[in-house]
């Protein structure tokens, strides 16, 4: 979906159309969850503080998040997907992989199917979507960003290698700013530069990721579309209106987060052995403290003593702006991930 949260806000509030808007908090403690394309022109982007976003775009309009609405529309969109194929791998509320090699419409053209689905989404929700079509998930993902917003890009089998050789390395899905900067320092600017490096060189330079880069620049990515994604963790976190210095007060807030975790774990019939406490300080430095127990845990009564232990494990180095709890090492390997959406206090 194109700028999904912002587009939903515009859909429900037509007076916002064509304006620079940010979804999230615009106060001193606010964080941008999403930005419209008009706002992005000024450098506003997700995860940016509301204060910085306002500095970059003084006329920026902030709107509150509405996750129930996002889920409602996402369910409608997903229903459209399933009319074409059962091989749908959701990545989030606004993005998914579809394998249409064999599809319910009997349409041999993936390009035509993507165009039809995008039109269906617009007719039934009023929102625009973009698509990437190719031989594997990696290339399709990269292609989906080429003609955004409201467009699509098909990379045919015979075009894959030339496409990847000319692609800027920062456009490779999975190459972030830090990795891209390291590649630039090594003289790697486009796929063809990356392709000149041997497997041994790339592994030496980038560790395990080096083998991944070696393969993807050659169009090799064998991950299938997985309708049932493996659940790896369950987590919840809260950003506070004001920094917290008192560990007693932190425990009170962790109690609330733990209640949410227990509810989600029970709903999904999930248990975990490894529990992690996440602490983000006022200077934005981050710390995680983890402990793995011998038996699976699910209820607050079972795991909260460990949270208290982790909180008092080390002395806090600063006041705290965010606390989170997550579970890993789960007892399930067949159901799709469960996430508790990041919550903000407005």
Secondary structure as GFF3:
##gff-version 3
##sequence-region A 1 346
A	DSSP	alpha_helix	4	12	.	.	.	ID=ss1
A	DSSP	three_ten_helix	14	16	.	.	.	ID=ss2
A	DSSP	beta_strand	21	24	.	.	.	ID=ss3
A	DSSP	beta_strand	32	35	.	.	.	ID=ss4
A	DSSP	alpha_helix	37	40	.	.	.	ID=ss5
A	DSSP	alpha_helix	50	56	.	.	.	ID=ss6
A	DSSP	beta_strand	61	63	.	.	.	ID=ss7
A	DSSP	alpha_helix	67	82	.	.	.	ID=ss8
A	DSSP	beta_strand	88	92	.	.	.	ID=ss9
A	DSSP	beta_strand	95	98	.	.	.	ID=ss10
A	DSSP	alpha_helix	110	125	.	.	.	ID=ss11
A	DSSP	beta_strand	131	133	.	.	.	ID=ss12
A	DSSP	alpha_helix	137	144	.	.	.	ID=ss13
A	DSSP	beta_strand	152	154	.	.	.	ID=ss14
A	DSSP	three_ten_helix	157	159	.	.	.	ID=ss15
A	DSSP	alpha_helix	160	166	.	.	.	ID=ss16
A	DSSP	three_ten_helix	169	171	.	.	.	ID=ss17
A	DSSP	alpha_helix	177	185	.	.	.	ID=ss18
A	DSSP	alpha_helix	191	195	.	.	.	ID=ss19
A	DSSP	alpha_helix	199	206	.	.	.	ID=ss20
A	DSSP	alpha_helix	208	216	.	.	.	ID=ss21
A	DSSP	beta_strand	234	244	.	.	.	ID=ss22
A	DSSP	alpha_helix	247	267	.	.	.	ID=ss23
A	DSSP	beta_strand	272	281	.	.	.	ID=ss24
A	DSSP	beta_strand	286	297	.	.	.	ID=ss25
A	DSSP	alpha_helix	300	311	.	.	.	ID=ss26
A	DSSP	beta_strand	320	330	.	.	.	ID=ss27
A	DSSP	beta_strand	343	344	.	.	.	ID=ss28
###
